Amino acid sequence: MPITYKINVLAELKEKGYPTTVLRKEKILGESAIQRLRHRQSVSYTVLARVCKLLNCQPGDILEYVDDE
């Protein structure tokens, strides 16, 4: 996949005070979104926007394009 994660999103969220237990309990992110982030798979724009808000960053701080060639 040419779009990859530059950071470990769940580790960064945990550092900001949002461990996975809080994300689930407060229904900030669903279980499927957490699993997709854990396995470095793509997520929806809605999830990406929510992560950006929590981390106070831009999508480009999280994702990067890597040419497959």
N, C-alpha and C positions, 0 to 999 in steps of 0.2 A: 504494500500500500504506500503510495507516495506521500501521504500526510502522516507524520509521526509526532509523538509527544516529545517535547524538549525537557519536560520535568516529570517527576513522579507526582501526579496530581493528588493522590490520596495522602501521600506523605506531607505535601505542602498544606493540604487542608487540615491535617492533624496538627501540624505546627502552628496553624492559625487558630486552633481551638475547636476544630471540627473533626474529631475522630469518627470512624464509621458508625460507632454506636449512636453518636449524637445525630449524624446524618440520617440514620434510619428512624430513630426514636422521634425526632422532631419533623420527620417527613420532608427533609430538605432535598434529599435525593432518594430515588427508589432503589430497591435491591438490584434490579437489572442494570441500572446506570452505574452503581458501585462496582458490580462485577465486570462490566465492560471497561471501566477505568482501571480496575485492578489488572486486567489482562491486556491493557493498552490497545483496546479496540475503539472504533469510532463511536461517538455518542451524538445525540441530537443537538441541534442548535439551542434548544431550550435548556438542556443540561449544561452545555458549554457556557451559555450566558449566565446561568446560576453559579457555576464554578468561578467565572470571571468576577462576578459580583462579590462572592465570598473572599476571593483572593485579592480583590482590588487590582485587577490586571486586565490586559487586552488578550484576545484570542492568540495573537502572534507571540505572546509571552509563554503560551502553553504548547502551541502547535508549530510545526515547520514542514515545508515541502522539501522532499528529498527525491531527486530525479532517479528513476529506476535504472537508467542506463549504466 
